[in-house]
Each structure stands twice: as structure tokens, then as C-alpha cells.
């Protein structure tokens, strides 16, 4: 194992933990939304479910980036995403500047 990989191992372990927590939280929220008993025609409920499903997809994509070694690099500019941003949004794909450009 290279020195860079050894240094990255604790960082990636923490990232996986944050992603697992985010996934577990979103799945619980989605289950709660599904159990509300409202009809599928409830627009707000449908929007909330769609948002949860989008975040769950982003979380799975972040796990894939960990596996392929690209986690923590912005997909827009390839520069490192600040650690503080990854702590808050462990599934983010972009640095702040690139996120602003995509919004």
C-alpha cells in the first residue's frame, strides 16, 4: 500500500461512515413518508419522496467514487473538494464553485 493510500484510509473510513449514516437516515425518512397514508396524488409528498430518492442515488454514487478512487475530487474541475464540505455533504460531487455553475 502506498503512503498516499495509507494516509487516505482513515479519511475514507470516516467518509464511508458518514455515507452510511446519511443513507440510513434517508431510508428511514423515505419509509416514514411511505407510511403516512396519504394518496400518491399528494404533490408535496411526491416531491419529498423524489428528493430522498435523488439523495440516495447520490449516496450510492459516492460509494462508487470511493471504490474507484475518485472520492473527494470535484467532477467539474477535478480539484479536491474541501474536507469541510465533505463532512457536511459526504455525497457531494462538486466543489462550491462548480456547484454554483451547475445550479
Secondary structure as a PSIPRED ss2 file (coil, helix, strand):
# PSIPRED VFORMAT (PSIPRED V4.0)

   1 X C   1.000  0.000  0.000
   2 X C   1.000  0.000  0.000
   3 X H   0.000  1.000  0.000
   4 X H   0.000  1.000  0.000
   5 X H   0.000  1.000  0.000
   6 X H   0.000  1.000  0.000
   7 X H   0.000  1.000  0.000
   8 X H   0.000  1.000  0.000
   9 X H   0.000  1.000  0.000
  10 X H   0.000  1.000  0.000
  11 X H   0.000  1.000  0.000
  12 X H   0.000  1.000  0.000
  13 X H   0.000  1.000  0.000
  14 X H   0.000  1.000  0.000
  15 X H   0.000  1.000  0.000
  16 X H   0.000  1.000  0.000
  17 X H   0.000  1.000  0.000
  18 X H   0.000  1.000  0.000
  19 X H   0.000  1.000  0.000
  20 X H   0.000  1.000  0.000
  21 X H   0.000  1.000  0.000
  22 X H   0.000  1.000  0.000
  23 X H   0.000  1.000  0.000
  24 X H   0.000  1.000  0.000
  25 X H   0.000  1.000  0.000
  26 X H   0.000  1.000  0.000
  27 X H   0.000  1.000  0.000
  28 X H   0.000  1.000  0.000
  29 X H   0.000  1.000  0.000
  30 X H   0.000  1.000  0.000
  31 X H   0.000  1.000  0.000
  32 X H   0.000  1.000  0.000
  33 X H   0.000  1.000  0.000
  34 X H   0.000  1.000  0.000
  35 X C   1.000  0.000  0.000
  36 X C   1.000  0.000  0.000
  37 X C   1.000  0.000  0.000
  38 X C   1.000  0.000  0.000
  39 X C   1.000  0.000  0.000
  40 X C   1.000  0.000  0.000
  41 X C   1.000  0.000  0.000
  42 X C   1.000  0.000  0.000
  43 X H   0.000  1.000  0.000
  44 X H   0.000  1.000  0.000
  45 X H   0.000  1.000  0.000
  46 X H   0.000  1.000  0.000
  47 X H   0.000  1.000  0.000
  48 X H   0.000  1.000  0.000
  49 X H   0.000  1.000  0.000
  50 X H   0.000  1.000  0.000
  51 X H   0.000  1.000  0.000
  52 X H   0.000  1.000  0.000
  53 X H   0.000  1.000  0.000
  54 X H   0.000  1.000  0.000
  55 X H   0.000  1.000  0.000
  56 X H   0.000  1.000  0.000
  57 X H   0.000  1.000  0.000
  58 X H   0.000  1.000  0.000
  59 X H   0.000  1.000  0.000
  60 X H   0.000  1.000  0.000
  61 X H   0.000  1.000  0.000
  62 X H   0.000  1.000  0.000
  63 X H   0.000  1.000  0.000
  64 X H   0.000  1.000  0.000
  65 X H   0.000  1.000  0.000
  66 X H   0.000  1.000  0.000
  67 X H   0.000  1.000  0.000
  68 X H   0.000  1.000  0.000
  69 X C   1.000  0.000  0.000
  70 X C   1.000  0.000  0.000
  71 X C   1.000  0.000  0.000
  72 X C   1.000  0.000  0.000
  73 X E   0.000  0.000  1.000
  74 X C   1.000  0.000  0.000
  75 X C   1.000  0.000  0.000
  76 X C   1.000  0.000  0.000
  77 X C   1.000  0.000  0.000
  78 X C   1.000  0.000  0.000
  79 X C   1.000  0.000  0.000
  80 X E   0.000  0.000  1.000
  81 X C   1.000  0.000  0.000
  82 X C   1.000  0.000  0.000
  83 X H   0.000  1.000  0.000
  84 X H   0.000  1.000  0.000
  85 X H   0.000  1.000  0.000
  86 X H   0.000  1.000  0.000
  87 X H   0.000  1.000  0.000
  88 X H   0.000  1.000  0.000
  89 X C   1.000  0.000  0.000
  90 X C   1.000  0.000  0.000
  91 X C   1.000  0.000  0.000
  92 X C   1.000  0.000  0.000
  93 X C   1.000  0.000  0.000
  94 X C   1.000  0.000  0.000
  95 X C   1.000  0.000  0.000
  96 X H   0.000  1.000  0.000
  97 X H   0.000  1.000  0.000
  98 X H   0.000  1.000  0.000
  99 X H   0.000  1.000  0.000
 100 X H   0.000  1.000  0.000
 101 X H   0.000  1.000  0.000
 102 X H   0.000  1.000  0.000
 103 X C   1.000  0.000  0.000
